[in-house]
Amino acid sequence: MIALIRKVSIDPSVDFLRWRKVFLAFSALLVVLSLGTFLAKGLNLGVDFRGGVLIEVETKDGVGISELRSRLGNLGLGEVTLQEFGNPQDILINMRQPPVDESGERIEVIEIVKDALGDTVAEYRRTEFVGPKVGGELQKAGALATLLALLGIGIYIWFRFEWHFSAAALVALAHDVIATIGFFSVTQIEFNLATLAAVLTIAGYSINDTVVIFDRVRETLRRYKKMPILDLLNLSLNRTLSRTILTSITTLLALGSLAVFGGEVIRGFSLGLIWGLVIGTYSSIGLAVPILSFLRIRQTGSAGSEEKESQATTA
């Protein structure tokens, strides 16, 4: 990894805009596939959003998931899902909304499950219950938080730069969010409040990278008046490329450690962030800036400043 970092050029000259149509086509395909997968498969919503009961247990030695499944299968509690959670002794018991009895009261499923499991369990690590109303409210609040975050970022970019930059940034951000939702839909990693936080974190990381590049674009626009716009955008991208690559690599090292050593509880969060890091870095370079090339941004510099820069470079 150190050797790779040392090979990153401090003054690259990559012609990114030459492939702008390929980048845009790839991004459009990724968005379509993500939306299609989401509509076809949906998300594996956690207890936070769909409501239900979640019990994490550590079983005694020699007790496997099959024995727990046989004990819980005939309780009449509706759909019960069991899965190993890190190692064979850690089992996650996941149930939909608890059924109701004849009087309409919800059955206390946690006590029933504990009685059924008996002495097979060494430790109950956590139990969670979320009602259907609370789960629905959290879904709406999560969607609203995402929309407001995107809107706020768009307004900030508009005031900081111009509407051209704001439009390009919003398209790139929407691309990142949709692609991340598609990632969770394809992998069926549980989507809960932690993974929603990962989606919002991805938006923040991506816009930070985009703002750095846009700031260099604005600076270059003021400095060069006669330079063709594609060359100008390429110059801006190349002058921020080393920073983008090194920041992404160091962040990836931290996220990789979380994914490997952080345990199952935050693994979905970590994997979502890793995907978002990759897709956010790509969108800042391959989507946000190419969109600017089609929006007729203005060059406000003077010929004199361009000549001074040229002379300084030559010297």
C-alpha positions as CSV (number, residue, x, y, z in Angstrom):
1,M,0.0,0.0,0.0
2,I,2.9,2.4,0.8
3,A,4.5,1.6,-2.5
4,L,1.2,2.4,-4.2
5,I,0.9,5.7,-2.4
6,R,4.4,6.7,-3.4
7,K,3.6,6.0,-7.0
8,V,0.8,8.6,-7.0
9,S,2.0,11.4,-9.3
10,I,1.9,14.9,-7.8
11,D,1.5,16.4,-11.3
12,P,-0.7,14.0,-13.4
13,S,-2.0,14.8,-16.8
14,V,-5.0,12.4,-17.3
15,D,-7.5,13.3,-20.0
16,F,-10.7,12.6,-17.9
17,L,-13.0,14.6,-20.1
18,R,-12.2,12.5,-23.1
19,W,-14.2,9.7,-21.5
20,R,-17.0,11.9,-20.2
21,K,-19.7,10.2,-22.3
22,V,-18.6,6.8,-21.2
23,F,-18.7,8.0,-17.5
24,L,-22.2,9.4,-18.0
25,A,-23.5,6.2,-19.7
26,F,-22.0,4.1,-16.9
27,S,-23.6,6.3,-14.3
28,A,-27.0,6.2,-16.0
29,L,-26.8,2.4,-16.3
30,L,-25.8,2.1,-12.6
31,V,-28.8,4.3,-11.5
32,V,-31.2,2.2,-13.7
33,L,-29.9,-1.1,-12.3
34,S,-30.0,0.2,-8.8
35,L,-33.6,1.4,-9.1
36,G,-34.7,-1.8,-10.9
37,T,-33.1,-3.9,-8.2
38,F,-34.7,-1.8,-5.4
39,L,-38.2,-2.1,-7.0
40,A,-37.8,-5.8,-7.7
41,K,-36.2,-6.9,-4.4
42,G,-36.6,-4.0,-2.0
43,L,-34.5,-3.6,1.1
44,N,-33.9,-6.0,3.9
45,L,-35.3,-3.7,6.5
46,G,-34.2,-4.1,10.0
47,V,-36.3,-4.0,13.1
48,D,-35.8,-0.2,13.3
49,F,-37.9,0.3,10.2
50,R,-40.3,-2.6,9.8
51,G,-40.9,-3.2,13.5
52,G,-40.7,-6.6,15.2
53,V,-38.6,-8.4,17.7
54,L,-34.8,-9.0,17.6
55,I,-33.0,-11.3,20.1
56,E,-29.3,-12.0,20.1
57,V,-28.2,-15.0,22.0
58,E,-25.0,-17.0,22.7
59,T,-25.8,-20.7,22.8
60,K,-24.0,-23.3,24.8
61,D,-21.3,-25.5,23.3
62,G,-22.8,-28.2,21.1
63,V,-26.1,-26.4,20.5
64,G,-26.5,-25.4,16.8
65,I,-28.9,-23.2,14.9
66,S,-30.9,-26.3,13.8
67,E,-31.9,-27.1,17.4
68,L,-33.0,-23.6,18.1
69,R,-35.0,-23.6,14.9
70,S,-36.8,-26.8,15.9
71,R,-37.7,-25.4,19.3
72,L,-39.1,-22.1,17.9
73,G,-40.7,-23.5,14.7
74,N,-43.9,-24.8,16.4
75,L,-44.7,-21.8,18.7
76,G,-47.2,-20.2,16.4
77,L,-45.4,-16.8,16.5
78,G,-45.4,-16.2,12.8
79,E,-42.3,-15.8,10.7
80,V,-39.1,-16.5,12.7
81,T,-35.7,-16.1,11.1
82,L,-32.5,-17.4,12.7
83,Q,-29.0,-16.7,11.5
84,E,-25.4,-17.1,12.7
85,F,-24.0,-13.8,13.9
86,G,-20.3,-13.9,13.6
87,N,-19.6,-17.4,14.9
88,P,-21.7,-20.6,15.3
89,Q,-22.5,-19.9,18.9
90,D,-23.9,-16.4,18.3
91,I,-27.5,-16.6,16.9
92,L,-29.7,-13.7,15.8
93,I,-33.4,-14.4,16.2
94,N,-35.5,-12.1,14.0
95,M,-39.3,-12.0,14.2
96,R,-41.9,-9.9,12.4
97,Q,-44.6,-8.1,14.4
98,P,-45.7,-10.3,17.3
99,P,-49.1,-11.9,16.7
100,V,-52.2,-10.9,18.8
101,D,-54.3,-13.2,21.0
102,E,-58.1,-13.5,20.9
103,S,-58.6,-10.3,23.0
104,G,-56.5,-8.3,20.5
105,E,-53.5,-7.9,22.9
106,R,-50.0,-8.5,21.6
107,I,-48.4,-11.8,22.8
108,E,-45.3,-11.3,24.9
109,V,-43.1,-13.2,22.5
110,I,-39.8,-12.5,24.2
111,E,-40.8,-14.5,27.3
112,I,-42.3,-17.3,25.2
113,V,-39.0,-17.5,23.2
114,K,-36.9,-17.6,26.4
115,D,-39.1,-20.4,27.8
116,A,-38.8,-22.4,24.6
117,L,-35.0,-22.1,24.4
118,G,-34.6,-23.1,28.0
119,D,-31.1,-24.2,28.9
120,T,-29.7,-24.1,25.3
121,V,-28.7,-20.4,25.8
122,A,-25.7,-19.3,27.7
123,E,-26.4,-15.6,27.5
124,Y,-29.0,-13.2,26.1
125,R,-27.0,-10.3,24.7
126,R,-29.7,-8.0,23.6
127,T,-33.5,-7.9,23.0
128,E,-35.2,-5.2,20.9
129,F,-38.8,-4.5,20.2
130,V,-40.1,-1.9,17.8
131,G,-43.8,-1.4,17.2
132,P,-45.2,-1.1,13.6
133,K,-46.2,2.6,14.2
134,V,-42.7,3.5,15.4
135,G,-41.1,1.6,12.5
136,G,-43.3,3.4,9.9
137,E,-42.4,6.8,11.5
138,L,-38.7,6.0,11.4
139,Q,-39.0,5.1,7.7
140,K,-40.6,8.5,6.9
141,A,-38.1,10.4,9.1
142,G,-35.2,8.6,7.4
143,A,-36.5,9.4,3.9
144,L,-37.1,13.1,5.0
145,A,-33.7,13.4,6.5
146,T,-32.1,12.2,3.3
147,L,-34.1,14.6,1.1
148,L,-33.4,17.5,3.4
149,A,-29.7,16.7,3.5
150,L,-29.5,16.7,-0.3
151,L,-31.6,19.9,-0.5
152,G,-29.4,21.7,2.0
153,I,-26.2,20.6,0.2
154,G,-27.6,21.9,-3.1
155,I,-28.5,25.2,-1.6
156,Y,-25.0,25.5,0.0
157,I,-23.3,24.8,-3.3
158,W,-25.6,27.3,-5.1
159,F,-24.6,30.1,-2.7
160,R,-20.9,29.0,-2.6
161,F,-20.6,28.8,-6.4
162,E,-23.2,29.1,-9.1
163,W,-26.3,27.2,-10.1
164,H,-24.3,25.2,-12.6
165,F,-22.2,23.7,-9.8
166,S,-25.2,23.2,-7.6
167,A,-27.0,21.2,-10.4
168,A,-24.0,19.1,-11.1
169,A,-23.4,18.4,-7.4
170,L,-27.1,17.4,-6.8
171,V,-27.0,15.0,-9.7
172,A,-23.8,13.4,-8.4
173,L,-25.2,13.2,-4.9
174,A,-28.5,11.6,-6.1
175,H,-26.4,9.2,-8.1
176,D,-24.4,8.2,-5.0
177,V,-27.5,7.7,-2.8
178,I,-29.4,5.7,-5.4
179,A,-26.3,3.5,-6.1
180,T,-25.9,2.9,-2.4
181,I,-29.5,2.0,-2.0
182,G,-29.0,-0.4,-4.9
183,F,-26.0,-1.9,-3.2
184,F,-28.0,-2.7,-0.1
185,S,-30.8,-4.1,-2.2
186,V,-28.4,-6.4,-4.2
187,T,-26.5,-7.6,-1.1
188,Q,-29.6,-7.7,1.2
189,I,-27.5,-6.4,4.0
190,E,-29.9,-5.3,6.8
191,F,-30.9,-1.7,6.3
192,N,-31.4,-0.1,9.7
193,L,-30.7,3.3,11.3
194,A,-26.9,2.6,11.2
195,T,-26.9,2.0,7.5
196,L,-29.1,5.1,7.0
197,A,-26.4,7.0,8.8
198,A,-23.9,5.4,6.4
199,V,-25.9,6.8,3.4
200,L,-25.9,10.3,4.9
201,T,-22.2,10.0,5.7
202,I,-21.5,9.0,2.1
203,A,-23.4,12.1,0.9
204,G,-21.2,14.3,3.2
205,Y,-18.0,12.6,2.0
206,S,-18.9,12.9,-1.6
207,I,-19.8,16.5,-1.5
208,N,-16.6,17.4,0.4
209,D,-14.6,15.8,-2.4
210,T,-16.8,17.6,-5.0
211,V,-16.4,21.0,-3.3
212,V,-12.6,20.7,-3.3
213,I,-12.6,20.0,-7.1
214,F,-15.2,22.7,-7.8
215,D,-13.2,25.2,-5.9
216,R,-10.2,24.4,-8.1
217,V,-12.4,24.7,-11.2
218,R,-13.6,28.1,-10.1
219,E,-10.1,29.2,-9.5
220,T,-9.0,28.0,-12.9
221,L,-12.0,29.6,-14.6
222,R,-10.8,33.0,-13.2
223,R,-7.2,32.4,-14.2
224,Y,-7.6,31.2,-17.7
225,K,-9.8,33.0,-20.2
226,K,-8.7,31.5,-23.5
227,M,-8.2,27.9,-22.5
228,P,-10.8,25.5,-24.0
229,I,-13.3,24.5,-21.3
230,L,-12.5,20.7,-21.6
231,D,-8.8,21.4,-21.1
232,L,-9.6,23.7,-18.2
233,L,-11.7,21.1,-16.4
234,N,-9.0,18.4,-17.0
235,L,-6.4,20.7,-15.5
236,S,-8.6,21.3,-12.4
237,L,-9.2,17.5,-12.0
238,N,-5.5,16.7,-12.3
239,R,-4.5,19.4,-9.8
240,T,-6.7,17.8,-7.2
241,L,-6.2,14.2,-8.2
242,S,-3.4,13.4,-5.8
243,R,-5.4,14.8,-2.8
244,T,-8.5,12.8,-3.9
245,I,-6.6,9.5,-4.2
246,L,-4.6,9.8,-1.0
247,T,-7.7,10.9,1.0
248,S,-9.7,7.9,-0.4
249,I,-6.9,5.4,0.3
250,T,-6.4,6.5,3.9
251,T,-10.2,6.5,4.5
252,L,-10.5,3.1,2.9
253,L,-7.8,1.7,5.3
254,A,-9.9,2.8,8.3
255,L,-13.1,1.4,6.9
256,G,-11.5,-1.8,5.9
257,S,-10.3,-2.3,9.5
258,L,-13.9,-1.6,10.8
259,A,-15.3,-4.1,8.3
260,V,-12.8,-6.9,9.2
261,F,-12.4,-6.4,13.0
262,G,-15.5,-4.3,14.0
263,G,-17.9,-7.3,14.3
264,E,-21.2,-8.1,12.8
265,V,-23.0,-5.2,14.5
266,I,-21.3,-2.5,12.4
267,R,-20.3,-4.7,9.4
268,G,-23.2,-3.5,7.3
269,F,-22.4,0.1,8.2
270,S,-18.7,-0.4,7.2
271,L,-19.4,-2.2,3.9
272,G,-21.9,0.5,2.9
273,L,-19.3,3.2,3.6
274,I,-16.7,1.3,1.6
275,W,-19.0,1.1,-1.4
276,G,-20.0,4.8,-0.9
277,L,-16.4,5.8,-0.7
278,V,-15.6,4.2,-4.0
279,I,-18.8,5.4,-5.8
280,G,-18.5,8.9,-4.2
281,T,-14.9,9.3,-5.4
282,Y,-15.9,8.2,-8.9
283,S,-18.9,10.5,-9.1
284,S,-16.8,13.6,-8.1
285,I,-14.4,12.9,-10.9
286,G,-16.5,11.0,-13.5
287,L,-19.9,12.6,-13.1
288,A,-20.0,16.0,-11.4
289,V,-17.2,17.6,-13.5
290,P,-18.3,16.1,-16.9
291,I,-21.8,17.5,-16.2
292,L,-20.2,21.0,-15.9
293,S,-18.8,20.6,-19.4
294,F,-22.4,20.6,-20.7
295,L,-23.7,23.5,-18.6
296,R,-21.9,26.4,-20.3
297,I,-20.0,27.6,-17.2
298,R,-18.4,31.0,-17.7
299,Q,-14.7,31.9,-17.7
300,T,-14.3,35.2,-15.9
301,G,-10.6,35.5,-15.9
302,S,-8.4,37.9,-17.9
303,A,-5.9,37.3,-20.6
304,G,-3.2,38.9,-18.4
305,S,-3.6,36.5,-15.6
306,E,-3.3,33.6,-18.1
307,E,-0.1,35.1,-19.5
308,K,1.4,35.5,-16.0
309,E,0.6,31.9,-15.1
310,S,2.1,30.7,-18.4
311,Q,5.3,32.7,-17.7
312,A,5.5,31.4,-14.1
313,T,5.1,27.9,-15.3
314,T,7.8,28.3,-17.9
315,A,10.2,29.9,-15.4
